[in-house]
Amino acid sequence: MSRVAVVGAGTMGSGIAHVFAQHGWDTLLVDTVPAALDRARQSIAANLDRQVKKGGLTPDQKAAALGRLVTAATLDGGNPPAELVVEAATEHRETKFQIFRDLDRAAPPGAILATNTSSISITAIAAQTARPGLVIGMHFMNPVPVMPLVEIIRGLETTDATTARTVEIATALGKTPVEVRDAPGFVSNRVLMPMINEAIFCVMEGVATPESVDTVMKLGMNHPLGPLALADLIGLDVCLAILEVLHRDLGDDKYRPCPLLRTMVAAGRLGRKSGRGFFDYGR
Ligand SMILES: NC(=O)c1ccc[n+]([C@@H]2O[C@H](COP(=O)([O-])OP(=O)(O)OC[C@H]3O[C@@H](n4cnc5c(N)ncnc54)[C@H](O)[C@@H]3O)[C@@H](O)[C@H]2O)c1
């Protein structure tokens, strides 16, 4: 039986744990905030239910997936992970650096340490450990059970064996891995975040309402979700954190986060997870 630990039980960590547990992995989900673990277990159960209703899973498969999921406040609070840790904690450089220093001590010596970071350098994260060859970016998309892409990002020291095994695991989870180089924002957020930022500038400058901006992009560009609804789904705090990394690490003012985005985050309007962002989610 394969074992994985997922560190961080927010939007992404819960989705990542869901997919691993569904595909037969013994899954330990770790978060320092107990309420996050409770919310994650509830949302995983609700999302598995939805798959059962749609005919994608049997009730037995749902029960088996939930049975493979253990939650804990620390990595050694559950079964020790044998092979892989996926870090999906807050998008904050120092937080991730500390987690990787801790993981390097706590995880078995041969374990791959993957990060779901959206923008932070894999090479810099790997340098926090004594096993940089085993550190890699495994960038899932939101919502994880639905989205087929996993960006696989090699740090400078990531070995061919680590990359090959990570690609193999992503494929076994039913995902399509795409390898990209370690550059700020990789491909996904390097392209996506400037579009979201520009949409926010349009709102701030009074060019159009959030509804109109999103309607233009949905009906005009065939996007299934407008950029502002997508920003609300991602989390406005996460968008701001990614733009700050792009701005600082690429050194180009075209990545400057829109002041309205900063204001929204300061006000706690973080999108779906707080009930309100550019749109209202009725909580
Ligand atoms: N939200 C998205 O759409 C999206 C998409 C792809 C990648 N990501 C990346 O995934 C990661 C997580 O994003 P999210 O949206 O799930 O964030 P989130 O804010 O929803 O969840 C983060 C979780 O990490 C926990 N955490 C913080 N420090 C921790 C620690 N030291 N140990 C254990 N848990 C800790 C928090 O309690 C929280 O529950 C970030 O790196 C983000 O950039 C996000």
The ligand as an ORCA input file, in Angstrom:
! r2SCAN-3c Opt
* xyz 0 1
  N      -6.078     28.121     -4.203
  C      -5.711     27.717     -5.415
  O      -6.475     27.789     -6.381
  C      -4.336     27.118     -5.622
  C      -4.064     26.446     -6.811
  C      -2.829     25.815     -6.978
  C      -1.878     25.912     -5.970
  N      -2.163     26.593     -4.817
  C      -1.125     26.629     -3.770
  O      -1.467     25.640     -2.816
  C      -1.017     26.051     -1.516
  C      -2.200     26.081     -0.570
  O      -3.158     26.992     -1.057
  P      -4.662     26.983     -0.522
  O      -5.451     27.801     -1.484
  O      -5.082     25.586     -0.212
  O      -4.491     27.810      0.850
  P      -5.461     27.852      2.117
  O      -5.237     29.157      2.759
  O      -6.845     27.451      1.716
  O      -4.893     26.658      3.052
  C      -3.606     26.667      3.625
  C      -3.634     25.758      4.840
  O      -2.265     25.595      5.283
  C      -2.309     25.499      6.710
  N      -0.968     25.736      7.249
  C      -0.291     26.918      7.344
  N       0.912     26.691      7.929
  C       1.002     25.359      8.167
  C       2.011     24.519      8.749
  N       3.155     25.017      9.181
  N       1.756     23.184      8.838
  C       0.580     22.677      8.406
  N      -0.405     23.419      7.858
  C      -0.197     24.745      7.739
  C      -3.360     26.543      7.110
  O      -3.845     26.302      8.419
  C      -4.420     26.326      6.022
  O      -5.400     25.400      6.439
  C      -0.344     27.425     -1.708
  O       1.023     27.229     -1.890
  C      -1.005     27.919     -2.979
  O      -0.208     28.863     -3.673
  C      -3.372     27.196     -4.618
*
